Amino acid sequence: MPLIRNGTIAEDSFETIADDAPLPINGTIVSLARFQKDRETLLARNAPLGVRLKSAESPENLGDDLERLSVIVLEFPVFRDGRAFSWARMLRTRLGFHGEIRAAGHFLYDQLAFMARVGFDAWEVKDGFTPAQFSRAMSEMSHVYQPSADGKKTIRQLRTG
């Protein structure tokens, strides 16, 4: 599946592996269950590590290990399940995560700009989705009403100086 990062199609240096698969040499993304089961082994490796969270799995489950992760993948099982929006914002604002937050699963074009506002910075997109479409989605919202993780000034802040 293509990956968009920084507005362009990017090479994914991570391999998502099943819970029972052997670990590859390079960057690995594992499920939360695998991370919790094999935590010591995974953290002892000298390779970038990511965790894939289902929509019902809070990033708080990662505890103090959060700073040791390079990427967190948040799943959207269906486009109307918005828990990953909350998880991304929590990761950026409350938990101070500075790594990549990647969206995966069933999300809509109309949600992309909102995803970026709460902290997503990479997206697993469907084949055929272009950087031009992504750029257009990012530019469709010129002003915002609510503060978010992106620090963009709200309409109220713009009016009051």
C-alpha positions in Angstrom: 0.0 0.0 0.0 1.5 3.4 -0.9 2.6 5.7 1.9 2.3 9.5 1.8 4.7 11.4 4.0 5.5 15.1 3.7 3.0 15.3 0.9 4.8 12.9 -1.4 4.8 9.1 -2.0 7.5 7.8 0.3 9.3 4.5 0.6 8.2 2.6 3.7 11.3 1.5 5.5 9.1 -0.5 8.0 7.7 -4.0 7.6 4.5 -4.8 9.3 4.7 -8.3 10.6 2.1 -10.8 11.9 2.2 -11.8 15.6 3.7 -15.1 14.8 6.2 -14.0 12.1 10.0 -13.9 12.6 11.4 -10.4 13.0 13.0 -8.8 10.0 16.4 -7.1 10.2 15.3 -3.6 9.6 12.4 -1.5 10.8 9.5 -3.4 12.1 5.9 -2.6 13.0 4.2 -5.0 15.4 0.8 -5.2 17.0 0.3 -4.0 20.6 -0.2 -7.6 21.7 3.2 -8.6 20.1 4.9 -5.6 21.6 3.6 -6.4 25.1 4.5 -10.1 24.7 8.0 -9.6 23.2 8.8 -6.2 24.6 12.3 -6.9 25.9 13.4 -8.6 22.7 12.0 -5.8 20.5 13.5 -3.0 22.5 16.9 -4.7 22.7 17.2 -4.8 18.9 19.2 -2.0 17.2 16.4 -1.3 14.6 13.6 1.2 14.3 10.4 -0.1 15.9 6.7 0.8 15.5 3.5 -0.4 17.0 0.2 -0.7 15.3 -2.8 0.2 17.5 -6.4 -0.9 16.8 -9.0 1.8 17.3 -9.9 0.4 20.8 -6.3 0.4 22.0 -5.1 3.5 23.7 -1.6 4.8 23.2 -1.4 5.0 26.9 -0.9 1.2 26.9 2.6 1.9 25.6 3.6 3.6 28.8 7.2 4.8 29.2 8.2 2.9 26.0 6.6 5.6 23.8 9.9 7.5 23.5 11.6 4.4 22.1 9.2 4.0 19.2 9.8 5.5 15.7 6.3 5.1 14.4 2.8 4.5 15.7 0.2 3.3 13.2 -3.4 4.1 14.2 -6.1 2.0 12.5 -9.4 3.2 11.2 -11.5 0.1 11.0 -14.3 2.1 9.3 -14.3 5.8 8.3 -16.9 6.7 11.0 -14.8 5.4 13.9 -12.9 8.5 15.0 -11.1 7.2 18.0 -7.8 7.4 16.1 -8.2 11.2 15.9 -8.3 11.3 19.7 -5.3 9.0 20.0 -3.2 11.1 17.6 -4.0 14.3 19.4 -3.3 12.6 22.7 0.1 11.3 21.4 1.1 14.8 20.3 -0.2 17.0 23.0 -0.5 15.0 26.2 2.1 12.3 25.7 4.7 14.4 23.8 5.3 11.8 21.0 7.6 13.2 18.3 7.8 10.2 16.0 5.7 9.4 13.0 1.9 9.0 13.5 0.6 7.0 10.5 -3.0 6.5 9.5 -4.1 3.1 8.2 -7.4 1.6 7.1 -10.7 3.2 6.1 -10.5 7.0 6.1 -11.9 9.5 3.7 -10.3 12.2 1.6 -12.4 14.8 3.5 -10.8 13.7 6.7 -7.1 14.2 5.7 -6.8 17.8 6.7 -8.4 17.1 10.1 -6.0 14.2 10.5 -3.0 16.4 9.9 -4.4 19.0 12.4 -4.5 16.4 15.2 -1.0 15.1 14.6 -0.9 12.5 11.7 2.0 13.0 9.4 1.9 9.8 7.3 -0.9 8.0 5.5 -1.2 4.5 4.0 -3.4 5.3 1.0 -5.1 3.3 -1.7 -3.4 2.6 -5.0 -4.0 5.4 -7.4 -4.2 8.1 -4.7 -1.8 10.9 -5.8 0.2 13.5 -4.0 -1.8 16.1 -6.0 -5.0 14.8 -4.4 -3.3 14.9 -1.0 -2.1 18.5 -1.5 -5.6 19.6 -2.6 -7.1 17.9 0.6 -4.6 19.8 2.8 -5.5 23.2 1.2 -9.3 22.9 1.4 -9.4 24.2 5.0 -8.0 27.7 5.1 -9.3 28.8 8.6 -10.1 26.8 11.7 -12.5 27.3 14.6 -10.9 25.0 17.2 -7.3 24.8 18.5 -5.5 21.5 17.8 -2.1 19.8 17.9 -1.0 21.7 14.8 -0.9 25.1 16.6 -2.8 26.8 13.8 -4.4 30.0 14.9 -8.2 29.9 15.2 -10.5 32.4 13.5 -11.1 34.0 17.0 -7.4 34.4 17.5 -7.0 35.9 14.0 -9.8 38.4 14.7 -8.5 39.5 18.1 -4.9 39.8 17.0 
